Amino acid sequence: MADNRIAANPLFLREEELRQGIEMLFFAYRDFTGKADLMLAEYGFGRAHHRAIYFIGRQPGMTVSALLDILKITKQSLNRVLGELIRQGFVGRRAGERDRRQRLLELTPKGAELERRLSDAQRVLLADAYRAAGADAVEGFRTVLLGLIDEPDRARFLHGAPPGRR
């Protein structure tokens, strides 16, 4: 396979390079979510359902308010999404052990299977891109992504916190 890496442009902050970066993010997001979107459509679900399933799977027992904090959507929107996921048997909820008013969310076996299917294609796509780019590029990509994430959420990915518990 040919080396597709392009030499870094020392003028990477020029308007055209920034615009190209924006376009590449749009295309990458489209392609990253494409297969998952087709699977979600089988259930009448959208990307909000996918994000909810993904993060509940990453952190079983998370509270509704923690999920709201991650997704940054309205409570009304989350209630609609969770209601559908619960009614169709993808997500379960239980009362908190210390605070019975809390609702702790977890994927059912059906939900875990859907999360696995949705993530498998994305993992393959990301692993292939990482392999082609090499370790230094992956670290640079991680640095760029961290720079795009709002300051309060960056802590989730810093200081060696375990996955899903950041």
N, C-alpha and C positions, 0 to 999 in steps of 0.2 A: 504494500500500500504506500502511495506517495505521501510525503510529508506535507500536510495541508496547512501547517502553521504559517502564519504570515508574520514577518518581522515586525516588531513593535514600532509604531510610528511615534517619534518623539513629540509630534505635534497632535497627539491624540485628543486634545481638548478643543480642537477646531470644530466649528459648527458642523461641517460635513461628517466628521468622525462621530460626533455626538448623535447626529440624526441617524447615522447608520447603526449605531448601538441601540437606539430606540427601536428602529425597524427590526433589528435582529431579535430583540426581546419579544416583540409582537409575534414574529414568525416562530421563534422557539417555544413560546407559550402555546401558540396554536397547535404546533406539532406535539408538544409534550402532553397536552390535554386531549388530543384528538381521539385516540383509541378509548380512553376512559369515557369521553363524552358519548361515544356510540354505545358502550356498555350501560351507562347510566340511563340512556334513552329507552333501553329495554324495560326499565322500571318506571319510566316517567319522571326520573330524577334529573337534577341539574348539578352544576358545580358546587353550589352551597351544600347539597347532600354529600357530595364527594369530600369536601373539606371537613364536614362534621364527622363522617365515617372515618376519615383518615386520622384526625386528631383524637377522637374517642378511642380508636384502636391503639394509638401511640401511648395514651395515658388512661388505661381503664380505671374507672372510679372517679373520673374528673367531675367537677360540679358544672352545672349549667352556667354559672357565672364565669367560671374559668374558660369555658368554651366561648362564651360571649366575648370575653377579653381577647382571645386569640383571633376569632373570626371578624371582630369589629363590624358586626351587623346588628340591626335592631332586634330587640327582644321579640317583637312580633314576627319578624322574619325567621328567627331561630325557632320560635314555637311552632311555626308552620312546618319547617323542615324536620324538626325533631318529632312532631306529631305524626308525620307521614312515615318516618323511619321506625317509630315505635309501633304504629298500627300495622305496618307490613312485616314486623318481626325482625328488623335489622339491628335495632338498639333496644336495650333494656334499661330500666332505671330502678333504683332502690333508694330507700331512705338512708341518710347518713347515720353512722353509728353513734357519733357524739351529738349531732344535731339532727333530729328526726325530720326537720323541715327541709334539710338539704336534699337535693335529688342528685344522686351519683349515677353517672352514665357509663354503660359498657356495651360492647358489641355482643350480640348473640352469636352463636355459631354461624348462622346464616349471614349476619353482618360481617363476621371475620372472614368468611369465604369471599364475599363481595369485595371487601377491602383488599384481600390478597390478589384477586383478579385485577382490580383497578391498578394496584401498585406494581404488579409484575411487569407490565409493559413499560411503565415509567422507569422502573429500576433498570431494565435492559437498555433502554434508550440512554439513560444517564451513565450507566457503566460503560457502554460503548464509546460515548463521547469522552468520558474521563480517560479511558484507555488510549484513545487516539490522541488526546491532548497531552498526556503525561503529567507527572506529579507536580511539577512547578506550575504548569498552567492551571491545574485543579486548585492548587493553593491560591493562585492569583484570582481565579473565578470566585472562590469562597470569600476572599477579601473584598472583591467588588460587591458580591451579594450582601455581605455584612454592611457595607457602606450604603446600600439601598434600603436596608431595614431601619425603621424608626428606632431611635436610641433605646427606649424602654424595652423593646423586644430583642435587642441584640444580646442582652444578658443570657437569653435562652441558649445561645450558641457559644458562649465564652466560658472560660475557666473550667473546662473539662466536666461540666455537668453531664450526668447520664442522659441518654436519649429519652425524650418524652417527659423528663422531670425537671426541665430547666426553668 
